[in-house]
Amino acid sequence: MMKINKKAFSLIELSIVILIIGILVAGVTQSSRLVSAMKLSSARSMTMNSPVPAIKDIYSWHETCLDTSFDVAEASDGTNITNWYDLNPQIASGKLDFKQITLAAKPLYKTYAINSLPAIYFDGNDSMNTNIATASVLGSKSATLFFVFKPRTALQQGFLISQPYTTCANNIEIGHTTGNLSSGNFGVHSGCNKATVTGPNIIGNNNPIIISMVFLSAPLTSGVTSNIKIFKNGGNELTLYADAGGYNSSLGGSYALENYSLYMGSRFDWRTTLNAYYSGLIGEVIIFSRSLRAEERQDVEKYLGKKWGIAVQ
């Protein structure tokens, strides 16, 4: 009968195996960090060389990849954000920086958020606002807005950008599941139960998306939606619906011109209560104070799609 020798690993052999495994794990981790660093460097290069600065009439530009977007000490994973700085290169002063000084209401910096790039996470109780009297987003009688975001609760009402006025009729409240129509839409709401929105299920939970929104100067007629155009991921113009007469129905024929703080991640309802909080990630928000030409809009959409890894049609 053959005798089988069973010999246990010696402590030296075990130590060598553990060392090899440790080296392999460290190598994989270091490689992952290198890939992430390269991706962030590429995103920064795309931002600096984007078509955005060359397009006239930037109102504000907020993004999450550049060193100058946040205070250096706060640009690390899981850190509360106090200031989100406006990158608008066309003005030297009066930039629209978003701020939050209350700890419990500060959004978080997330390192690997959208396409492994950093983004700001709003948990459904967070918001920021400009700390200066801010010109109306629609004060020039037209505007174009771009949003890169990844909502956590797209089927609940949440506003990415809002600007309240002395009466709710003129409020600018832009986000998802606005108005009283089916959930998952995107549009603009006045705060008086009047909205112009897309159809349902345009926005989905945990799906990164680029929304482009154009406001034209006319016609601002009740029930008419043609002054607003919305595009998803650079595709064809989406069909819009007038909810309770639509956004135009309470404007009196012109957009609001009053200056007031701009809010990110919520609305300031009747200038008394913060509510309708956004829950999810925001990577970039670019606003122009005019309606861009189609080719200008498409240039910005292509830049955002390439940077954020979102297929643009």
C-alpha positions as CSV (number, residue, x, y, z in Angstrom):
1,M,0.0,0.0,0.0
2,M,1.4,3.3,-1.1
3,K,2.0,5.8,1.7
4,I,1.0,9.4,1.0
5,N,3.0,12.1,2.6
6,K,1.1,15.1,3.7
7,K,3.2,18.1,4.4
8,A,1.9,21.4,5.6
9,F,3.1,24.7,4.3
10,S,5.9,26.1,6.4
11,L,5.6,29.6,7.9
12,I,8.1,30.8,5.4
13,E,6.1,29.4,2.5
14,L,2.9,30.9,3.8
15,S,4.6,34.3,4.2
16,I,5.8,34.2,0.6
17,V,2.3,33.4,-0.6
18,I,0.8,36.2,1.4
19,L,3.5,38.6,0.1
20,I,2.8,37.6,-3.5
21,I,-1.0,38.1,-3.0
22,G,-0.4,41.5,-1.4
23,I,1.8,42.6,-4.3
24,L,-0.8,41.5,-6.8
25,V,-3.6,43.3,-4.9
26,A,-1.5,46.5,-4.6
27,G,-0.8,46.3,-8.3
28,V,-4.4,46.0,-9.2
29,T,-5.3,48.9,-6.8
30,Q,-2.5,51.1,-8.1
31,S,-3.6,50.3,-11.7
32,S,-7.2,51.3,-10.9
33,R,-6.0,54.5,-9.3
34,L,-3.8,55.2,-12.4
35,V,-6.8,54.7,-14.7
36,S,-9.0,56.9,-12.6
37,A,-6.3,59.6,-12.5
38,M,-5.9,59.4,-16.3
39,K,-9.7,59.7,-16.8
40,L,-9.9,62.7,-14.6
41,S,-6.9,64.4,-16.3
42,S,-8.6,63.7,-19.7
43,A,-11.9,65.2,-18.4
44,R,-10.1,68.3,-17.2
45,S,-8.4,68.7,-20.6
46,M,-11.8,68.4,-22.3
47,T,-13.2,71.0,-20.0
48,M,-10.5,73.5,-20.7
49,N,-10.6,72.9,-24.4
50,S,-14.4,72.7,-24.7
51,P,-16.4,75.0,-27.0
52,V,-18.1,76.6,-24.0
53,P,-15.8,79.6,-23.4
54,A,-16.0,80.6,-27.1
55,I,-19.8,80.7,-27.1
56,K,-21.0,84.2,-26.2
57,D,-23.3,85.1,-23.3
58,I,-22.4,82.5,-20.6
59,Y,-24.7,83.1,-17.5
60,S,-22.9,80.6,-15.3
61,W,-20.9,77.4,-15.6
62,H,-20.6,74.8,-12.8
63,E,-18.7,71.5,-13.1
64,T,-17.0,69.0,-10.8
65,C,-13.7,68.0,-12.4
66,L,-11.5,71.1,-12.2
67,D,-9.4,72.1,-9.2
68,T,-11.0,75.5,-9.2
69,S,-14.6,74.2,-8.9
70,F,-14.3,73.7,-5.1
71,D,-12.2,74.6,-2.1
72,V,-9.1,72.2,-2.3
73,A,-9.7,70.8,1.2
74,E,-13.2,69.7,0.3
75,A,-12.5,68.0,-3.1
76,S,-12.2,64.5,-1.6
77,D,-14.6,61.6,-1.4
78,G,-17.5,62.0,1.0
79,T,-16.6,65.6,2.0
80,N,-19.3,68.2,2.5
81,I,-19.2,71.0,0.0
82,T,-19.4,74.6,1.1
83,N,-18.7,76.4,-2.1
84,W,-19.3,75.4,-5.7
85,Y,-17.6,78.1,-7.8
86,D,-18.8,79.5,-11.1
87,L,-16.2,78.9,-13.9
88,N,-17.6,81.6,-16.2
89,P,-14.5,82.8,-18.1
90,Q,-16.3,85.8,-19.7
91,I,-16.6,87.8,-16.5
92,A,-14.0,88.8,-13.8
93,S,-16.4,89.7,-11.0
94,G,-20.0,88.9,-10.0
95,K,-19.7,85.2,-10.6
96,L,-22.6,83.1,-9.5
97,D,-21.0,80.9,-6.8
98,F,-23.3,78.5,-5.0
99,K,-22.8,78.3,-1.2
100,Q,-24.1,76.3,1.8
101,I,-23.0,77.0,5.3
102,T,-25.4,74.7,7.2
103,L,-23.6,71.4,7.7
104,A,-26.8,69.3,7.6
105,A,-27.8,70.8,4.2
106,K,-24.4,70.5,2.5
107,P,-24.2,68.2,-0.5
108,L,-21.3,65.7,-0.7
109,Y,-18.3,65.4,-3.1
110,K,-18.3,61.9,-4.6
111,T,-15.1,60.8,-6.3
112,Y,-16.3,58.0,-8.6
113,A,-19.8,59.2,-9.5
114,I,-20.7,59.5,-13.2
115,N,-18.4,57.7,-15.6
116,S,-15.9,57.3,-12.8
117,L,-15.7,61.1,-12.6
118,P,-16.5,63.2,-9.5
119,A,-19.9,64.7,-9.0
120,I,-21.9,66.4,-6.3
121,Y,-24.4,64.2,-4.4
122,F,-27.6,65.8,-3.1
123,D,-29.4,63.4,-0.7
124,G,-32.9,64.9,-0.9
125,N,-32.3,67.3,2.0
126,D,-29.4,69.3,0.6
127,S,-29.4,72.5,-1.4
128,M,-27.1,75.5,-2.3
129,N,-27.8,79.0,-3.4
130,T,-26.1,82.1,-4.7
131,N,-25.2,84.6,-2.0
132,I,-25.6,87.7,-4.2
133,A,-28.7,89.2,-5.9
134,T,-28.7,87.2,-9.1
135,A,-30.1,88.4,-12.4
136,S,-33.1,86.4,-13.6
137,V,-32.1,83.4,-15.6
138,L,-34.6,84.5,-18.2
139,G,-33.9,88.2,-17.8
140,S,-32.5,88.5,-21.3
141,K,-35.9,87.1,-22.6
142,S,-34.3,83.8,-23.7
143,A,-31.8,81.3,-22.3
144,T,-30.2,77.8,-22.9
145,L,-29.5,75.4,-20.0
146,F,-27.5,72.2,-20.0
147,F,-27.7,69.6,-17.2
148,V,-25.6,66.5,-16.6
149,F,-27.1,64.5,-13.7
150,K,-28.0,61.1,-12.4
151,P,-31.1,61.1,-10.3
152,R,-31.8,58.7,-7.5
153,T,-35.5,59.4,-7.3
154,A,-36.6,60.5,-10.7
155,L,-40.2,59.6,-10.1
156,Q,-40.6,62.2,-7.4
157,Q,-40.6,65.9,-7.9
158,G,-37.1,67.4,-7.7
159,F,-35.7,70.7,-8.9
160,L,-32.1,71.1,-10.1
161,I,-32.3,74.8,-10.6
162,S,-34.9,77.3,-9.3
163,Q,-35.3,81.0,-8.8
164,P,-38.2,82.3,-6.8
165,Y,-40.1,85.6,-7.3
166,T,-42.5,87.7,-5.2
167,T,-45.4,85.7,-6.6
168,C,-45.2,82.1,-7.7
169,A,-46.6,83.0,-11.1
170,N,-43.1,84.0,-12.3
171,N,-41.0,81.4,-10.6
172,I,-38.4,79.5,-12.6
173,E,-38.3,75.9,-11.3
174,I,-36.6,73.4,-13.5
175,G,-36.4,69.7,-12.8
176,H,-38.0,66.3,-13.1
177,T,-41.6,65.1,-12.4
178,T,-42.7,68.8,-12.5
179,G,-46.4,69.8,-12.5
180,N,-49.2,67.3,-12.2
181,L,-48.6,65.1,-15.2
182,S,-47.2,61.6,-15.1
183,S,-43.8,61.0,-13.3
184,G,-40.4,60.9,-14.9
185,N,-41.0,64.0,-17.0
186,F,-38.7,67.0,-17.3
187,G,-39.7,70.6,-17.5
188,V,-40.2,74.0,-16.0
189,H,-42.7,74.8,-13.3
190,S,-43.9,78.2,-12.2
191,G,-44.8,77.2,-8.6
192,C,-48.5,77.9,-9.2
193,N,-49.3,74.4,-10.4
194,K,-48.5,75.4,-14.0
195,A,-45.8,73.7,-16.0
196,T,-44.5,72.9,-19.5
197,V,-43.1,69.4,-19.5
198,T,-42.0,66.4,-21.6
199,G,-43.9,63.2,-21.6
200,P,-43.4,60.6,-18.8
201,N,-40.4,58.4,-18.2
202,I,-37.9,60.6,-19.9
203,I,-35.8,60.5,-16.7
204,G,-35.0,57.2,-15.0
205,N,-33.6,56.3,-11.6
206,N,-29.8,56.0,-11.5
207,N,-29.4,56.7,-15.2
208,P,-26.9,59.5,-16.1
209,I,-28.4,61.9,-18.6
210,I,-27.8,65.1,-20.5
211,I,-30.8,67.5,-20.8
212,S,-30.6,70.6,-22.9
213,M,-33.4,73.2,-22.5
214,V,-33.9,76.2,-24.7
215,F,-36.2,79.2,-23.8
216,L,-37.2,81.3,-26.8
217,S,-38.5,84.9,-26.4
218,A,-41.9,84.2,-28.0
219,P,-44.7,83.2,-28.1
220,L,-45.5,83.4,-24.4
221,T,-49.1,82.5,-24.7
222,S,-51.2,80.4,-22.3
223,G,-51.4,76.8,-23.5
224,V,-48.6,77.3,-26.0
225,T,-45.4,75.2,-25.6
226,S,-43.4,76.3,-28.6
227,N,-41.2,78.8,-26.7
228,I,-39.6,76.0,-24.9
229,K,-37.5,73.2,-26.4
230,I,-36.1,70.2,-24.6
231,F,-33.5,67.6,-25.8
232,K,-32.4,64.4,-24.2
233,N,-28.8,63.3,-24.8
234,G,-28.6,65.5,-27.9
235,G,-31.4,63.7,-29.7
236,N,-34.5,65.1,-31.4
237,E,-36.6,67.8,-29.8
238,L,-39.0,66.2,-27.4
239,T,-42.8,66.7,-27.5
240,L,-43.9,69.1,-24.7
241,Y,-47.3,69.4,-22.9
242,A,-48.9,72.3,-21.2
243,D,-50.0,71.4,-17.7
244,A,-52.8,73.6,-16.3
245,G,-52.3,76.0,-19.1
246,G,-48.5,75.6,-19.2
247,Y,-45.6,77.6,-17.9
248,N,-46.6,80.6,-20.0
249,S,-50.1,80.9,-18.6
250,S,-49.3,83.0,-15.6
251,L,-46.4,85.1,-17.0
252,G,-48.5,87.9,-18.5
253,G,-46.6,87.7,-21.8
254,S,-43.1,88.2,-20.5
255,Y,-40.5,86.3,-18.4
256,A,-39.7,87.6,-14.9
257,L,-36.9,90.2,-14.7
258,E,-36.5,90.5,-10.9
259,N,-33.2,89.7,-9.3
260,Y,-33.1,87.0,-6.6
261,S,-30.9,84.2,-5.4
262,L,-30.6,81.1,-7.6
263,Y,-31.0,77.7,-5.9
264,M,-29.4,74.4,-6.8
265,G,-31.1,71.2,-5.6
266,S,-34.4,72.6,-4.3
267,R,-36.9,75.4,-4.6
268,F,-37.5,78.2,-2.1
269,D,-41.3,78.0,-2.2
270,W,-43.0,81.4,-1.7
271,R,-39.6,82.5,-0.5
272,T,-40.4,80.9,2.9
273,T,-39.9,77.1,2.6
274,L,-37.3,74.9,1.0
275,N,-38.9,71.9,-0.6
276,A,-39.1,69.6,-3.7
277,Y,-35.4,68.7,-3.1
278,Y,-33.5,66.9,-5.8
279,S,-32.0,63.6,-4.9
280,G,-29.0,62.3,-6.9
281,L,-25.8,63.4,-8.6
282,I,-25.1,66.6,-10.5
283,G,-22.0,66.7,-12.7
284,E,-22.3,69.9,-14.7
285,V,-24.7,72.8,-15.2
286,I,-24.1,75.4,-18.0
287,I,-26.4,78.3,-18.5
288,F,-26.4,80.8,-21.4
289,S,-28.5,84.0,-21.3
290,R,-29.8,83.5,-24.8
291,S,-31.2,80.8,-27.0
292,L,-28.2,79.2,-28.7
293,R,-28.2,78.3,-32.4
294,A,-28.7,74.6,-33.1
295,E,-25.0,74.1,-34.0
296,E,-23.9,75.8,-30.8
297,R,-26.2,73.7,-28.7
298,Q,-25.0,70.5,-30.5
299,D,-21.3,71.5,-29.9
300,V,-21.9,71.7,-26.1
301,E,-23.9,68.4,-26.1
302,K,-21.0,66.6,-27.9
303,Y,-18.5,68.0,-25.4
304,L,-20.7,66.9,-22.4
305,G,-21.4,63.5,-23.9
306,K,-17.7,62.7,-24.6
307,K,-16.6,64.0,-21.2
308,W,-19.3,62.2,-19.1
309,G,-19.4,59.0,-21.1
310,I,-23.0,59.5,-22.2
311,A,-23.9,58.5,-25.8
312,V,-25.1,61.6,-27.6
313,Q,-27.3,61.0,-30.6
